[in-house]
Amino acid sequence: MNINLITEDAQTISAYCAGDENSKRGLVVLQEIFGVNSHIRNVCDRFAQEGYYVIAPALFDRAEKNVELGYTGDDVQAGLALRSKVALEDTLKDIDAAIKHLDDRSVAIVGYCWGGALAWQAAAKLGGLSAASCWYGGGIAQAKDLTARIPVQMHFGDQDGSIPMADVEAIQAAQPGVELHVYQGAGHGFGCDQRGSFNEAAYKLAQERTLRFFDEHLA
């Protein structure tokens, strides 16, 4: 189901929702640079099957509505161009609107690629959250000195061509309290079954760890 959210600066953005609206557990899912596409909707649906009421805000809406990209080289370039058009401060307002939509619930946040880095930003800068899981978040290393308000878990592949292991090691050194996992033989986007880099074993383990982490920290 698609809904509209109104942000604190009076912008209207769309969002995909899945699951039981009466669930006491809410989850914000943050997209890659490819929009709220079929993969992200599938992610939402899978978490909904675990008992969450899930929302994925369309974080490109301020630049372009209804963005749904695939995973070709051209799609990557289009996604990067769109990402450059949205300011971090505005994106955090969009995420905050999604969190507020889940008011009166215990809320977690999970993000992938760009969304993984944004989940880290949200963990440090936004209220209303109880836990965050960041999957292969490019850009986390550059923001490694932020102070998270909530428990955070991170997932990286040791074969990620976008996130060198030196960055992962720097993150762990700066954030010893973060639960950080590295998956052997996994590349960037290992959790997306629409990408050539999909690694089923790494995905299943990361998903199990994410669900367990949320169970530990959500009411």
N, C-alpha and C positions, 0 to 999 in steps of 0.2 A: 504494500500500500504506500502510495506517495502522499506526503502532506507538505504544508508550507510552514516555515518557521519565521518569526519576526525577531530580528537581532536588536541589540540594545541601541544601535544607531539607525534603527527603523528600516533596515534592508529586509527584503523578503527572499529567502532561499528555500529550495525544495529539499526534501529528505525522504529516504526510503525507510519504512518501518516494517518490522516483522515480529511475530510472537503475540503472546497474551498481554493485552494492555493492563490486566489486573495483576500481573506478576510483581512481586515485591523486589525483584532484581532487574535493574536496567543496565544496558550496555550501549555505549557509543562506539561505532565502528568508523574508523578514519581511512579514507580511500588512498590508493596509490595516486600517481600522476595521470591515471587513465580515467578518472571520473568515477561516478557511482555506476559502474558497468555491470555486466552479468556476473562477473566474478565476485564483486563486492556484494551484490545482492545474494549470491549463493552463500557467502560468508555469513551474512546476516541471518539467512534462513537456517544455517546449521547451528548458530548460537541460539536462535529461537527454539530449536528442538531441544536444547539443553535447559530450557525454562526461563530464558531471558526475554524481556521486552527490549527490542533492539532498534536503534536508529542510526542511520548513516547520512549525515548532512552532505549536501552537494557543495563541496568547497570551491568549485570553480564558478559557481553561479554569479558571483560578482563580476567575473570577466566574460563568461559565456554560459548560457543556459543549456541544459540537457546534453552535457558532454558525456559521451560513452565511447571511449577509444579501445582499440585492441592492443596487440603487443608487437606490432611490426616496428621496424626502425623509424618509419614515418610517424607512427603513433607516439613513439618515444619523443621525437622532436616536437610534435604538437603538444604533448603533455608538458614538456619542459617550458615551452613558450607560454602556455597558460599559467603555469605555476609562477612564472616571473611577473605576471600581471596582478597577482593578489598579494597584498602585504601581510606579513605575519600577524600584525596587530588585528587586522580585519578578520583573518582566518580564525584567530582565537575567539573573536566575538561570535563567529558562526558556530564554533564548537561549544561555546558557553550557552548559546541558544538551544543546542541539542541536549546539553546536560540539564538545563532548566525544564525542558519538555519531559524529562524523566523524574521530575520533582516527586517527593514522597516515596522514593525508592532508594535502595542501596545501589550505587552506580559505579561501574567500572568502565574503563576505556581501553580499546585495543586499536592499534594502527599498523599499517603495512607500508614499507618503503617511505615515501613522503609522509604518510600518515603515522608511521612509526616514530619519526622525528617530532611530529606534531603532538603525539601522545606524551612524549617526554616534556615538551613545552607546557602542555596542559597540566601535567602532573606537578609542575613547578609553579604555575601561574594562575590556575583556575581552581575555584572551589567546587564543592558538590560531588567530589569523586572519592572513592575508597581504595582503588587499586588501578594500576596501569600496566599493560603488556605491550611492548614495543618490538615489532618484528622488522628486522633488517632496516632500521631507520637511518637513512643517509642524512648526515647533518648533525647527528647526536654528538659526535666527537667535537664539533665546533662549539657546542653548547654544554660540554661535559661538566662545567663548573656551576651549573644551576643547582638549586637546592629543592629537591622534590618534597611536596607536602604529604605524600602518600607512598605506600610501598610500590616499588617498580620492579618489573621483570623485563629482561631484554633477550632477544634471540638473534643470533648472527650465524651465517655460514662461513666456514673457513676458506671457501673458494669464491667468495664474493668479489667480483672485479670492481665494484663500486665502493666497497668499504674494506680497506686493507686491515689486516690483523693488527697492524700497529695502532690503528684508530681504536679498535676494540680493546686492546690492552690499555690504551690511554684512558678510555672510558672507565674500565674496571679499576684502574689506579685512582682515578678521581672520585669514583663512586663505589667504595668498597661495600656499602650497604645494599647496592642493587643486586638482585638475583640475575646473574648473567650466564647465558648458555651459548656455547659454540657447537655447531653441528658439522661433523667431519664430512667432507665431500659435497657439501651443500653450497650452492651459489646464490646470487641475489634473486629474490623472488621465489625461493624454494617452496613457499607455501601456496603458490598459485598454480592450480592444475590446468590453466590455459597458457602457461608459459613453458618454453623448452627447458627451463631451469627447474621445473617442478621436481621435488625430491619427496616421494611419498613417505619414506621412513622418517625423514626429518620433520615433515609436516605433521605426521601423526604424533610424534613425540612432543613437538612444540605445542600442539593443540592440547594434548593431555596436560602438559605443564601449565599452560595458560588457564585451563579450566580448574585445575587444582589450586593454582595461585588465587584465583578469584574466590573459590570456595573458602580459602583460608581467611580472606580479608573482607568479604562482603557479609552483611548480616543475613 
